[in-house]
Each structure stands twice: as structure tokens, then as C-alpha cells.
Amino acid sequence: MSTSGKIALSLGFVSSALLAAWLLTGDRKGKTSAFVAKKAASFKSALKAGKFAVDDQMACYI
């Protein structure tokens, strides 16, 4: 991996860590945790309903 790739990857990790730290501090912590819990619940209900299931009978092969 080149030096510019390493720098870009490092900046991505650092910016993600800073965003997470900002979202989880102060009065934003409650709003953030409520938002994550709501999205996780909707994702779990979508998986239970089978919205993401793939039917092999409908698959087209080349």
C-alpha cells in the first residue's frame, strides 16, 4: 500500500473515532443511543419478516 493510501486510511479511522466520540458525549448521547436502538429494532424486524431473503427459484443463471 502506498503512503497516500495509508494516510487516507488513517484519516478515515481518525475521523470516524472523532465523530463517535462527539456523538456519545454530552446531551447527544441519549439521542444517539435512541437512534441506534430504533434502527437496530427495525433491522431485526425486517430480517424476521423475510424482506431480505433470497429465493433460489427466482435466480437466473448464465
TORKOL-4160 file (C-alpha; in steps of 0.2 Angstrom, whole numbers, padded with zeros to 4 digits, m for minus):
62
<pt num="1" X="0000" Y="0000" Z="0000"/>
<pt num="2" X="0007" Y="0017" Z="m0004"/>
<pt num="3" X="0010" Y="0031" Z="0008"/>
<pt num="4" X="m0005" Y="0041" Z="0002"/>
<pt num="5" X="m0016" Y="0026" Z="0004"/>
<pt num="6" X="m0010" Y="0024" Z="0022"/>
<pt num="7" X="m0013" Y="0042" Z="0025"/>
<pt num="8" X="m0031" Y="0041" Z="0018"/>
<pt num="9" X="m0035" Y="0026" Z="0028"/>
<pt num="10" X="m0028" Y="0034" Z="0044"/>
<pt num="11" X="m0038" Y="0049" Z="0041"/>
<pt num="12" X="m0054" Y="0039" Z="0039"/>
<pt num="13" X="m0051" Y="0030" Z="0055"/>
<pt num="14" X="m0047" Y="0046" Z="0065"/>
<pt num="15" X="m0062" Y="0055" Z="0058"/>
<pt num="16" X="m0074" Y="0040" Z="0062"/>
<pt num="17" X="m0067" Y="0040" Z="0080"/>
<pt num="18" X="m0069" Y="0058" Z="0082"/>
<pt num="19" X="m0087" Y="0058" Z="0076"/>
<pt num="20" X="m0091" Y="0043" Z="0088"/>
<pt num="21" X="m0083" Y="0052" Z="0102"/>
<pt num="22" X="m0093" Y="0068" Z="0098"/>
<pt num="23" X="m0110" Y="0059" Z="0096"/>
<pt num="24" X="m0108" Y="0049" Z="0113"/>
<pt num="25" X="m0104" Y="0064" Z="0124"/>
<pt num="26" X="m0115" Y="0077" Z="0132"/>
<pt num="27" X="m0133" Y="0078" Z="0129"/>
<pt num="28" X="m0131" Y="0069" Z="0112"/>
<pt num="29" X="m0128" Y="0053" Z="0120"/>
<pt num="30" X="m0146" Y="0049" Z="0124"/>
<pt num="31" X="m0152" Y="0054" Z="0106"/>
<pt num="32" X="m0138" Y="0044" Z="0098"/>
<pt num="33" X="m0142" Y="0028" Z="0108"/>
<pt num="34" X="m0161" Y="0030" Z="0105"/>
<pt num="35" X="m0157" Y="0032" Z="0086"/>
<pt num="36" X="m0146" Y="0017" Z="0085"/>
<pt num="37" X="m0158" Y="0006" Z="0096"/>
<pt num="38" X="m0173" Y="0011" Z="0084"/>
<pt num="39" X="m0163" Y="0007" Z="0068"/>
<pt num="40" X="m0157" Y="m0010" Z="0076"/>
<pt num="41" X="m0175" Y="m0014" Z="0080"/>
<pt num="42" X="m0181" Y="m0010" Z="0063"/>
<pt num="43" X="m0167" Y="m0020" Z="0055"/>
<pt num="44" X="m0171" Y="m0035" Z="0066"/>
<pt num="45" X="m0190" Y="m0034" Z="0062"/>
<pt num="46" X="m0185" Y="m0034" Z="0043"/>
<pt num="47" X="m0175" Y="m0049" Z="0045"/>
<pt num="48" X="m0189" Y="m0058" Z="0054"/>
<pt num="49" X="m0201" Y="m0053" Z="0041"/>
<pt num="50" X="m0190" Y="m0061" Z="0027"/>
<pt num="51" X="m0189" Y="m0045" Z="0017"/>
<pt num="52" X="m0170" Y="m0049" Z="0014"/>
<pt num="53" X="m0172" Y="m0067" Z="0010"/>
<pt num="54" X="m0167" Y="m0073" Z="m0007"/>
<pt num="55" X="m0177" Y="m0086" Z="m0016"/>
<pt num="56" X="m0166" Y="m0098" Z="m0026"/>
<pt num="57" X="m0181" Y="m0102" Z="m0038"/>
<pt num="58" X="m0181" Y="m0084" Z="m0045"/>
<pt num="59" X="m0162" Y="m0084" Z="m0048"/>
<pt num="60" X="m0156" Y="m0083" Z="m0066"/>
<pt num="61" X="m0140" Y="m0091" Z="m0071"/>
<pt num="62" X="m0130" Y="m0088" Z="m0086"/>
